[in-house]
Amino acid sequence: MTFEEFEKNGGDLPGLPPALRSLWHDARGNWDEAHRIAQEDGSVDGSWVHAYLHRKEGDISNARYWYARAGKTAYAGSLDEEWRKIATSLLASNCADEQKS
């Protein structure tokens, strides 16, 4: 799936990993649903998205905890840049996983 396809239709695609679904909902202004999905996702990717969401919320100490759980350094750029970086990384990983199947 391309980045553009994800931005447009990602939330409606079956089989999309929770971390990507969470990002998709966040991009549509549904922070609560994005947070719910990330909170239920126990993966490293889910923790990364969870960190971003708490950073966006302004809860920096909670964000630091989730960045550590994800093995990531807290992002210093804009929220939009971070969202794009996470989405791009997760989409690349998802495509690689699909090709292995």
NUMI-623510 format. One record per residue (C-alpha): z, y, x; residue in one letter. Coordinates in steps of 0.1 Angstrom, whole numbers, padded with zeros to 4 digits, always signed. Example, Ala and Ser with C-alpha at 12.3 -4.5 7.8 and 13.67 -1.06 7.14 Angstrom:
# NUMI-623510
+0078-0045+0123a
+0071-0011+0137s
END
This chain:
# NUMI-623510
+0000+0000+0000m
-0008+0034+0013t
+0016+0063+0014f
-0004+0081-0013e
-0003+0050-0036e
+0034+0048-0031f
+0040+0084-0039e
+0019+0081-0071k
+0028+0047-0085n
+0055+0032-0063g
+0082+0030-0089g
+0060+0011-0113d
+0049-0016-0088l
+0065-0050-0091p
+0080-0065-0060g
+0086-0032-0043l
+0117-0034-0021p
+0148-0016-0035p
+0149+0009-0006a
+0114+0021-0015l
+0121+0021-0052r
+0152+0043-0045s
+0131+0068-0025l
+0105+0069-0052w
+0131+0078-0078h
+0146+0104-0055d
+0112+0121-0051a
+0110+0124-0089r
+0143+0142-0091g
+0163+0112-0102n
+0190+0112-0076w
+0214+0092-0097d
+0190+0063-0102e
+0180+0065-0065a
+0216+0063-0055h
+0224+0034-0078r
+0195+0014-0064i
+0205+0022-0027a
+0241+0014-0034q
+0232-0020-0048e
+0209-0028-0018d
+0230-0043+0009g
+0201-0043+0035s
+0198-0021+0066v
+0169-0003+0048d
+0191+0004+0018g
+0218+0018+0040s
+0193+0041+0056w
+0181+0054+0022v
+0218+0056+0011h
+0225+0078+0042a
+0196+0101+0034y
+0208+0105-0002l
+0243+0115+0008h
+0229+0139+0033r
+0208+0154+0005k
+0239+0156-0017e
+0257+0175+0011g
+0282+0147+0017d
+0277+0146+0055i
+0307+0124+0063s
+0296+0098+0039n
+0260+0101+0052a
+0272+0095+0088r
+0289+0063+0076y
+0257+0050+0061w
+0236+0061+0091y
+0259+0040+0112a
+0256+0010+0089r
+0218+0014+0091a
+0219+0017+0129g
+0203+0051+0127k
+0211+0085+0142t
+0217+0112+0116a
+0184+0131+0110y
+0184+0167+0121a
+0151+0179+0105g
+0145+0188+0069s
+0152+0165+0040l
+0115+0164+0031d
+0106+0153+0067e
+0133+0127+0066e
+0121+0113+0032w
+0086+0110+0046r
+0098+0094+0078k
+0118+0068+0059i
+0091+0061+0034a
+0064+0057+0061t
+0086+0034+0081s
+0096+0012+0052l
+0060+0011+0039l
+0048-0001+0073a
+0075-0027+0075s
+0067-0038+0039n
+0030-0042+0047c
+0038-0062+0078a
+0060-0085+0057d
+0033-0089+0031e
+0007-0099+0058q
+0031-0126+0071k
+0033-0142+0036s
END
